[in-house]
Amino acid sequence: MVIFEQVFRDLLIQTNLVEKRAFLWRAPQVPADQQKTPYMVFFHVGPEPLHAHSGPLGLLQRTYQVSIFDVGQTRAIAIADSLRGALDGYRGEYEGVLFGLIAYRNQTSEHEQLTKLFHVVQEYRILYRLTDHVQPAAPNRNTNRKESPHGNRSFGTTGN
């Protein structure tokens, strides 16, 4: 089984901007060698489920934040610019995910006084669908539907 975040992490690593230091949700605490800068942290900001009258569509649209951390302001900005160049407009199949589009949305930056790291924040909207040969990590909610004896659909309940 696969989760989209595994594929997106591999795509970030493929850019070869921070070696293999791309992390989901938070920066590593141990081992210390993974704490080297620069590194990226990414997470899912929010879904925008797409529906038709017949129910959910197979196309998914999500927004992801990618944060770049480095001790140097210039290098952090250069990594962010290179990442934008690699991801913005990306389309195609990669590791069982069909990317309809990765679209750059915005960028901000700050210097973190406590950690002494320069932090560049980018946001991307990603439209994608899992290909047929990939099983999602969680079943689609349609798999829980059962036909009631009265011909009405129910969602896992035994009666009306």
C-alpha positions as CSV (number, residue, x, y, z in Angstrom):
1,M,0.0,0.0,0.0
2,V,1.1,3.5,-0.7
3,I,0.2,6.9,0.7
4,F,0.5,10.0,-1.5
5,E,3.0,11.6,0.9
6,Q,5.5,8.8,0.3
7,V,5.4,9.5,-3.5
8,F,5.6,13.3,-2.9
9,R,8.6,12.9,-0.6
10,D,10.4,10.8,-3.3
11,L,9.6,13.6,-5.8
12,L,11.1,16.2,-3.5
13,I,14.2,14.0,-3.0
14,Q,14.5,13.5,-6.8
15,T,15.1,17.3,-7.2
16,N,18.5,16.6,-5.4
17,L,18.3,19.9,-3.5
18,V,18.6,18.6,0.1
19,E,19.9,15.1,-0.5
20,K,17.4,12.8,1.3
21,R,16.5,15.3,4.0
22,A,12.8,15.8,3.1
23,F,10.5,15.0,6.0
24,L,6.7,14.7,6.6
25,W,5.3,17.0,9.3
26,R,8.4,17.8,11.3
27,A,12.1,17.9,11.2
28,P,14.0,14.9,12.6
29,Q,15.0,14.9,16.2
30,V,17.5,11.9,15.9
31,P,19.8,10.7,14.4
32,A,21.9,13.8,14.4
33,D,23.3,13.4,10.9
34,Q,19.8,13.9,9.5
35,Q,19.5,17.2,11.3
36,K,22.1,18.7,8.9
37,T,20.9,21.7,6.9
38,P,19.5,22.3,4.5
39,Y,16.4,20.2,4.8
40,M,12.7,20.3,3.8
41,V,9.6,19.7,5.9
42,F,6.3,19.2,4.1
43,F,2.7,18.6,5.1
44,H,-0.8,18.5,3.8
45,V,-2.6,21.9,4.5
46,G,-6.1,20.9,3.3
47,P,-8.0,18.8,0.8
48,E,-10.6,20.1,-1.6
49,P,-12.6,17.0,-2.5
50,L,-14.0,17.0,-6.0
51,H,-17.5,15.5,-6.4
52,A,-20.0,14.9,-9.1
53,H,-23.7,14.0,-8.7
54,S,-22.6,10.3,-8.7
55,G,-20.2,10.8,-5.7
56,P,-16.5,11.5,-5.2
57,L,-14.3,11.7,-8.2
58,G,-11.0,9.8,-8.5
59,L,-9.2,13.1,-9.0
60,L,-7.8,14.5,-5.8
61,Q,-6.8,18.1,-5.2
62,R,-4.7,19.0,-2.2
63,T,-2.6,21.9,-0.9
64,Y,0.8,21.2,0.5
65,Q,3.2,23.4,2.3
66,V,6.9,22.8,1.8
67,S,9.3,24.5,4.2
68,I,13.0,24.9,3.4
69,F,15.4,25.4,6.3
70,D,19.0,26.5,6.2
71,V,21.5,28.5,8.2
72,G,22.2,30.7,5.1
73,Q,19.5,33.0,3.7
74,T,21.0,33.0,0.2
75,R,21.1,29.2,0.0
76,A,17.6,28.8,1.4
77,I,16.2,31.2,-1.2
78,A,18.2,29.5,-4.0
79,I,16.8,26.1,-3.0
80,A,13.3,27.5,-2.9
81,D,13.7,29.0,-6.4
82,S,15.1,25.7,-7.7
83,L,12.3,23.7,-6.1
84,R,9.7,26.0,-7.7
85,G,11.4,25.5,-11.1
86,A,11.3,21.8,-10.7
87,L,7.7,21.5,-9.4
88,D,5.6,24.3,-10.9
89,G,3.7,22.9,-13.9
90,Y,4.8,19.3,-13.3
91,R,2.6,16.8,-15.0
92,G,2.9,13.0,-15.6
93,E,3.0,9.7,-13.9
94,Y,5.5,9.1,-11.1
95,E,5.6,6.0,-8.8
96,G,2.0,5.1,-9.4
97,V,0.6,8.6,-9.1
98,L,-0.7,10.4,-12.2
99,F,0.0,14.1,-11.6
100,G,-2.5,16.3,-13.4
101,L,-0.7,19.4,-12.2
102,I,1.5,20.8,-9.5
103,A,0.9,24.5,-9.2
104,Y,3.0,27.0,-7.2
105,R,0.8,29.2,-5.1
106,N,2.9,31.5,-2.9
107,Q,6.1,31.9,-0.8
108,T,7.0,33.6,2.4
109,S,10.1,33.6,4.5
110,E,11.4,34.4,8.0
111,H,14.4,34.0,10.2
112,E,13.8,31.9,13.3
113,Q,15.6,33.4,16.3
114,L,15.5,30.3,18.5
115,T,17.0,27.9,15.9
116,K,19.0,30.5,14.0
117,L,17.6,29.1,10.7
118,F,16.3,30.9,7.7
119,H,12.9,29.4,6.8
120,V,11.3,29.7,3.3
121,V,7.7,28.5,3.1
122,Q,6.2,27.6,-0.3
123,E,2.7,26.4,-1.0
124,Y,1.6,24.1,-3.9
125,R,-1.8,22.9,-5.1
126,I,-1.5,19.4,-6.4
127,L,-4.1,17.6,-8.6
128,Y,-3.5,13.9,-8.9
129,R,-5.0,10.5,-9.0
130,L,-3.7,7.1,-8.0
131,T,-3.3,4.8,-11.0
132,D,-5.1,1.5,-11.2
133,H,-2.2,-0.7,-10.1
134,V,-1.7,1.2,-6.8
135,Q,-3.8,0.3,-3.8
136,P,-4.5,3.2,-1.5
137,A,-3.5,2.9,2.1
138,A,-7.2,3.3,3.2
139,P,-10.2,1.9,1.5
140,N,-12.5,4.3,-0.4
141,R,-15.6,5.0,1.5
142,N,-17.7,3.4,-1.3
143,T,-16.3,0.0,-0.3
144,N,-18.3,0.2,2.9
145,R,-21.7,0.5,1.2
146,K,-24.2,-2.3,1.5
147,E,-27.4,-2.9,-0.3
148,S,-30.4,-3.0,2.0
149,P,-33.2,-5.5,1.4
150,H,-35.3,-2.6,0.2
151,G,-33.0,-1.6,-2.6
152,N,-31.8,1.5,-0.9
153,R,-28.1,2.1,-0.3
154,S,-26.9,2.4,3.3
155,F,-23.4,3.1,4.6
156,G,-22.6,0.0,6.7
157,T,-25.9,0.0,8.6
158,T,-28.2,-2.9,8.9
159,G,-31.5,-1.2,8.5
160,N,-33.3,2.1,7.7
